[in-house]
């Protein structure tokens, strides 16, 4: 494990900043220091809870392109600017510069960038655009993730079927002894990776939880165990609202 902790630099946040996004997010307001205890750490929480925002800020501090990519992937995407990036500190032992930031929502732009620099040879020899979305993601994982590195992944399941999510778990397993992964995810399959640290961003603060405590696991389990009753209750609630 290389990255040991993430600290919010409160002294750099102005009074005006506190009322502005992303500093207005409850989990960011309550953030002090996050200690990382595993080579695989998951960020979980509802949309808007701050997990992707913090992950992007970490990518900024790592020197990765916050639109997606590593240190050497230079292309511009206006929406990728990280307002939180200058307000956190990463503590390393030792510091690692090799790695990658996967941002699922801007992956298309990254794939276009790779084509523009004729970089397909580093990704299995085929354009990432000439593969299905799921194939493209797995090609990235298999060909780009190697050696000692830190990999920050924002919702990698976005393009992965359940079977390919299991294949992704194998990638994590094969690399966990030499690399560190920090992953924001909604997938109960990916969250099931053994001995991973899970940090929940729900309930206005960041706290460590067990797999079975996550809403992702609990909701999925309830649905699979009694689909008919779950759907009847869901649709009845909707009819009551009308």
C-alpha positions in Angstrom: 0.0 0.0 0.0 1.4 3.4 -1.0 -1.2 6.0 -0.3 -1.8 6.0 3.5 -4.2 8.9 4.1 -6.2 11.8 2.7 -6.5 15.0 4.7 -8.7 18.0 4.1 -6.7 21.3 4.4 -9.3 23.4 6.2 -7.1 26.4 6.6 -7.2 26.8 2.8 -11.0 26.9 2.7 -12.3 30.5 2.8 -15.6 31.6 4.4 -17.0 32.1 0.9 -15.9 28.6 -0.2 -17.8 26.9 2.6 -21.1 27.8 1.0 -20.0 26.7 -2.5 -19.9 23.3 -4.2 -18.0 21.1 -3.5 -17.3 22.4 0.0 -21.0 22.5 0.8 -21.3 18.7 0.4 -21.9 17.4 4.0 -19.3 14.7 3.8 -16.7 17.2 2.6 -17.7 19.6 5.4 -17.2 16.8 8.0 -14.0 15.5 6.4 -10.9 15.5 8.5 -8.5 12.6 7.7 -9.3 9.4 5.9 -6.9 6.5 6.7 -6.5 3.9 4.1 -5.9 0.4 5.4 -6.1 -1.9 2.4 -4.7 -2.2 -1.1 -8.3 -2.2 -2.3 -10.6 0.6 -0.9 -14.2 1.3 -2.0 -16.1 4.5 -1.8 -19.9 3.9 -1.6 -22.8 6.2 -1.2 -25.7 7.8 -3.0 -25.2 10.1 -6.0 -24.2 13.5 -4.8 -22.7 12.2 -1.5 -19.2 13.4 -2.5 -17.4 10.1 -3.3 -16.6 10.9 -7.0 -15.7 14.5 -6.0 -13.1 13.3 -3.5 -11.8 10.7 -5.9 -11.3 13.3 -8.6 -9.5 15.6 -6.1 -7.2 12.7 -5.3 -6.5 12.2 -9.0 -5.6 15.8 -9.2 -3.1 15.5 -6.4 -1.6 12.4 -8.1 -0.9 14.4 -11.2 -3.4 12.4 -13.3 -5.6 14.0 -16.0 -8.8 14.6 -14.1 -10.7 14.0 -17.3 -9.4 10.4 -17.2 -5.9 9.0 -17.8 -2.5 9.1 -16.3 0.3 11.6 -16.0 1.1 11.6 -19.7 -2.4 11.8 -21.1 -2.6 15.5 -21.9 -6.0 16.6 -23.4 -8.5 19.1 -22.2 -12.0 18.7 -20.9 -13.5 21.8 -19.3 -15.8 19.8 -16.9 -12.8 18.0 -15.5 -11.4 20.8 -13.3 -11.2 19.8 -9.7 -12.2 22.6 -7.3 -11.3 20.3 -4.3 -7.9 19.3 -5.6 -5.9 22.1 -4.0 -7.6 21.6 -0.7 -6.5 18.1 0.2 -3.2 16.5 1.1 -2.2 12.9 0.3 0.3 11.1 2.5 2.5 8.5 0.9 4.9 5.7 1.9 6.5 5.6 -0.6 5.1 8.0 -3.2 4.1 6.4 -6.5 3.7 8.3 -9.7 2.5 5.4 -11.9 -1.2 4.9 -12.1 -4.4 5.9 -13.8 -7.7 7.7 -13.1 -10.8 6.1 -14.8 -13.7 8.5 -15.1 -16.5 6.6 -16.6 -18.5 9.6 -17.7 -15.7 11.0 -19.8 -14.2 7.7 -21.0 -15.2 8.5 -24.6 -12.9 11.5 -24.6 -10.1 9.5 -23.3 -10.5 6.8 -26.0 -10.5 9.6 -28.6 -7.3 11.0 -27.1 -5.6 7.5 -27.4 -6.6 7.3 -31.0 -5.3 10.8 -31.7 -1.8 9.9 -30.4 -1.8 6.4 -32.1 -1.6 4.8 -28.7 -3.6 1.6 -29.4 -0.6 -0.6 -29.0 -0.7 0.0 -25.3 -4.4 -1.1 -25.1 -4.3 -4.5 -26.8 -3.6 -3.2 -30.4 -7.2 -2.2 -31.1 -8.8 1.2 -30.9 -10.9 1.5 -27.8 -13.7 2.9 -29.9 -13.7 -0.3 -32.1 -14.7 -2.4 -29.1 -17.9 -2.7 -27.2 -18.0 -0.4 -24.1 -17.5 -3.4 -21.8 -14.7 -4.9 -23.9 -13.0 -1.5 -24.0 -13.0 -1.1 -20.2 -11.6 -4.6 -19.8 -9.0 -3.9 -22.4 -7.9 -0.9 -20.4 -7.8 -2.8 -17.2 -5.8 -5.8 -18.6 -3.4 -3.8 -20.7 -2.9 -0.5 -18.9 -2.9 -1.7 -15.3 0.5 -3.3 -14.5 3.5 -3.1 -12.2 3.4 -0.9 -9.1 0.7 1.8 -9.4 -2.2 3.5 -7.9 -5.5 3.2 -9.7 -8.4 5.5 -9.0 -11.6 4.3 -10.6 -15.0 6.1 -10.7 -17.8 3.7 -11.3 -16.0 1.1 -13.4 -19.2 -1.0 -13.5 -20.8 1.6 -15.8 -19.9 -0.5 -18.9 -19.5 -3.9 -17.3 -22.1 -6.7 -17.4 -22.2 -8.9 -14.2 -20.0 -11.5 -15.9 -17.4 -8.8 -16.8 -17.6 -7.4 -13.3 -16.4 -10.8 -12.1 -13.6 -10.6 -14.7 -12.7 -7.2 -13.3 -12.5 -8.7 -9.8 -9.9 -11.1 -11.1 -7.9 -8.2 -12.4 -8.0 -6.7 -8.9 -7.0 -10.0 -7.4 -4.0 -10.4 -9.7 -2.7 -6.9 -9.0 -3.6 -6.4 -5.3 -0.1 -7.4 -4.1 1.7 -4.8 -6.2 -0.8 -2.0 -6.8 -3.4 0.0 -4.9 -7.0 0.6 -6.0 -9.5 3.2 -4.7 -12.8 2.7 -6.4 -16.1 4.6 -6.2 -18.9 2.1 -7.0 -22.5 1.2 -6.7 -22.0 -2.5 -7.7 -22.7 -5.1 -5.0 -20.6 -7.6 -7.0 -17.5 -5.4 -7.1 -18.0 -4.4 -3.4 -17.8 -8.1 -2.6 -14.0 -8.2 -3.2 -12.5 -10.0 -0.1 -10.8 -8.0 2.6 -11.4 -4.6 1.0 -11.9 -1.5 3.0 -15.3 0.0 2.4 -15.9 3.7 3.2 -19.5 4.9 3.2 -20.3 8.5 2.2 -23.9 8.3 3.4 -25.4 10.1 6.4 -23.2 13.2 6.1 -19.9 11.7 7.1 -17.4 9.2 5.9 -17.2 6.0 7.9 -15.9 2.5 7.5 -18.6 -0.2 7.1 -18.8 -3.9 6.4 -20.0 -5.3 3.1 -23.3 -6.5 4.6 -24.0 -3.0 6.1 -24.0 -1.3 2.7 -27.3 -0.3 1.2 -26.1 -1.8 -2.1 -25.9 -5.3 -0.6 -29.1 -5.0 1.5 -31.3 -3.6 -1.2 -30.1 -6.2 -3.8 -30.5 -9.1 -1.4 -34.1 -8.0 -0.5 -34.9 -7.7 -4.1 -33.5 -11.1 -5.2 -35.0 -12.9 -2.2 -38.6 -11.7 -2.8 -38.8 -9.9 -6.1 -42.6 -10.0 -6.4 -43.3 -8.6 -3.0 -40.7 -5.9 -3.4 -42.1 -4.7 -6.7 -45.7 -4.9 -5.4 -44.7 -2.6 -2.5 -42.8 -0.3 -4.8 -45.6 0.1 -7.2 -48.2 0.5 -4.4 -46.1 3.4 -3.1 -46.2 5.0 -6.5 -50.0 4.6 -6.7 -50.4 6.2 -3.3 -48.4 9.2 -4.4 -50.7 9.7 -7.4 
